[in-house]
Amino acid sequence: MPIDLTKVDKDTGKEIIAWQFPEFSKQNYSRSWFIAYGAVLLGLLTYSIFTANILFIFILIIATVIIYINRRREPENIRFRITEEGIILNEMLYEWIEIKNFWIAYEPPEVKNLYFEFKNLLLPRLPIPLQDKNPVEIRNILLDYIEEDIEREGEPISDNISRKLKL
């Protein structure tokens, strides 16, 4: 499990490289996006009512509220560091022993991400935007600590769909 550095005085080793990135990319939704979203939402709500699927109605409402809230708030800057002991996301340390592998999806200008996969199946994949960092330099640094998943070349399908649908 990751270690919260604000609660523990732990040596994180020498910092090798660090950068900041926004928590999420701020989307500009067009009028047609809202019309399409409303039409899909209305169709799914109608289907839920006819099939008496109350849980799905609640899921649709929660998804709509989350989209509304995220549209209104500004993303926070997240500090990411690679150290000798692991990776640090803001104040959460993920030690190298916890990380299964990494891969880089680099297809500028849309996709410039570093992905970490954890040994613990309950921890989701961790995407880190590379911003203006050199992917070759990042790869060479990480290879000293963990394996690269050379089978994966691009961004995951779920990330691709989210980016294209502006979710």
C-alpha positions as CSV (number, residue, x, y, z in Angstrom):
1,M,0.0,0.0,0.0
2,P,1.2,3.5,-0.7
3,I,2.7,5.5,2.2
4,D,1.3,8.9,3.1
5,L,4.4,11.0,3.7
6,T,2.5,13.6,5.6
7,K,1.9,11.1,8.4
8,V,5.2,9.3,8.3
9,D,8.7,10.6,8.5
10,K,10.2,8.3,5.8
11,D,13.4,8.8,3.8
12,T,12.4,8.8,0.1
13,G,15.9,8.6,-1.2
14,K,17.5,11.0,-3.6
15,E,15.1,12.8,-6.0
16,I,16.1,12.0,-9.6
17,I,13.5,14.0,-11.6
18,A,10.3,15.9,-10.8
19,W,7.6,17.8,-12.6
20,Q,4.1,19.1,-12.1
21,F,0.9,18.5,-14.1
22,P,-2.8,19.5,-13.7
23,E,-5.0,17.0,-11.9
24,F,-7.2,16.7,-15.0
25,S,-7.4,18.5,-18.4
26,K,-10.0,21.2,-18.4
27,Q,-12.4,20.4,-21.2
28,N,-14.3,23.0,-23.3
29,Y,-17.7,21.5,-24.0
30,S,-19.5,22.7,-27.0
31,R,-23.3,23.2,-27.3
32,S,-23.4,20.1,-29.5
33,W,-21.6,18.0,-26.9
34,F,-24.3,18.9,-24.3
35,I,-27.1,18.1,-26.8
36,A,-25.5,14.7,-27.6
37,Y,-25.0,14.0,-23.9
38,G,-28.6,15.0,-23.1
39,A,-29.9,12.8,-25.8
40,V,-27.9,9.8,-24.7
41,L,-28.8,10.4,-21.1
42,L,-32.5,10.7,-21.9
43,G,-32.3,7.5,-23.9
44,L,-30.6,5.6,-21.1
45,L,-33.0,7.0,-18.5
46,T,-35.9,5.8,-20.6
47,Y,-34.4,2.4,-21.0
48,S,-33.8,2.2,-17.2
49,I,-37.4,3.1,-16.5
50,F,-38.8,0.5,-18.9
51,T,-36.5,-2.2,-17.4
52,A,-37.2,-1.0,-13.8
53,N,-33.4,-0.7,-13.3
54,I,-33.3,1.8,-10.4
55,L,-29.6,1.3,-9.8
56,F,-28.7,2.3,-13.3
57,I,-30.8,5.5,-12.9
58,F,-28.7,6.4,-9.8
59,I,-25.5,5.7,-11.7
60,L,-26.6,8.0,-14.5
61,I,-27.5,10.8,-12.1
62,I,-24.2,10.4,-10.2
63,A,-22.2,10.5,-13.5
64,T,-24.1,13.7,-14.5
65,V,-23.4,15.4,-11.2
66,I,-19.7,14.4,-11.4
67,I,-19.4,15.9,-14.9
68,Y,-21.2,19.1,-13.7
69,I,-18.9,19.5,-10.7
70,N,-15.7,18.8,-12.6
71,R,-16.8,21.3,-15.3
72,R,-17.0,24.0,-12.6
73,R,-13.8,23.4,-10.7
74,E,-10.3,24.2,-11.6
75,P,-7.7,21.4,-11.6
76,E,-5.1,21.4,-8.9
77,N,-1.4,21.0,-9.8
78,I,0.0,17.6,-8.8
79,R,3.7,17.2,-8.1
80,F,5.3,14.0,-9.3
81,R,8.8,12.8,-8.4
82,I,10.9,9.8,-9.2
83,T,13.3,9.0,-6.3
84,E,15.6,6.2,-5.4
85,E,12.9,4.6,-3.2
86,G,9.9,4.9,-5.6
87,I,7.6,7.4,-7.1
88,I,5.9,10.2,-5.2
89,L,2.5,11.6,-6.2
90,N,2.0,14.8,-4.1
91,E,2.8,13.3,-0.7
92,M,2.0,9.6,-1.5
93,L,5.0,7.3,-1.9
94,Y,4.7,4.2,-4.0
95,E,7.8,2.1,-3.4
96,W,9.4,0.2,-6.3
97,I,8.5,-3.1,-4.8
98,E,4.8,-2.3,-5.2
99,I,5.1,-1.4,-8.9
100,K,4.8,-4.2,-11.4
101,N,5.9,-2.3,-14.5
102,F,5.6,0.9,-16.6
103,W,5.1,1.9,-20.2
104,I,5.1,5.1,-22.1
105,A,2.4,6.1,-24.6
106,Y,3.9,8.9,-26.7
107,E,1.9,10.1,-29.7
108,P,2.2,13.9,-29.6
109,P,0.4,16.2,-29.4
110,E,-2.6,14.3,-28.0
111,V,-0.9,11.6,-26.0
112,K,2.2,12.0,-23.8
113,N,1.7,9.7,-20.8
114,L,3.7,7.5,-18.5
115,Y,1.7,4.6,-17.0
116,F,2.4,2.5,-13.9
117,E,0.8,-0.8,-13.2
118,F,0.9,-2.1,-9.6
119,K,1.3,-5.6,-8.3
120,N,-1.7,-5.1,-6.0
121,L,-4.7,-5.7,-8.3
122,L,-6.9,-3.4,-6.2
123,L,-4.8,-0.4,-7.2
124,P,-5.7,1.1,-10.6
125,R,-3.3,1.9,-13.3
126,L,-1.6,5.2,-12.7
127,P,-1.3,7.6,-15.7
128,I,1.2,10.5,-15.4
129,P,1.2,13.2,-18.1
130,L,4.8,13.7,-19.3
131,Q,4.2,17.4,-20.0
132,D,7.5,18.6,-21.7
133,K,9.7,15.8,-20.3
134,N,11.8,13.7,-22.6
135,P,10.2,10.2,-22.7
136,V,13.6,8.6,-23.6
137,E,15.2,10.2,-20.5
138,I,12.3,9.1,-18.3
139,R,12.4,5.6,-19.7
140,N,16.1,5.3,-19.0
141,I,15.7,6.4,-15.4
142,L,12.9,4.0,-14.7
143,L,14.7,1.0,-16.3
144,D,17.1,1.2,-13.4
145,Y,14.3,0.4,-11.0
146,I,11.4,-1.5,-12.6
147,E,10.6,-3.4,-15.8
148,E,9.1,-1.9,-18.9
149,D,6.0,-3.6,-20.4
150,I,7.2,-3.7,-24.0
151,E,4.0,-5.3,-25.2
152,R,2.0,-2.1,-24.5
153,E,2.7,0.6,-27.0
154,G,-0.2,3.1,-26.8
155,E,-2.7,4.5,-24.4
156,P,-5.3,2.2,-23.0
157,I,-8.6,2.0,-24.8
158,S,-10.5,3.5,-21.8
159,D,-8.2,6.5,-21.7
160,N,-8.6,7.0,-25.5
161,I,-12.4,6.8,-25.2
162,S,-12.4,9.3,-22.3
163,R,-10.2,11.7,-24.1
164,K,-12.3,11.6,-27.3
165,L,-15.6,11.9,-25.5
166,K,-14.1,14.7,-23.3
167,L,-15.0,12.9,-20.1
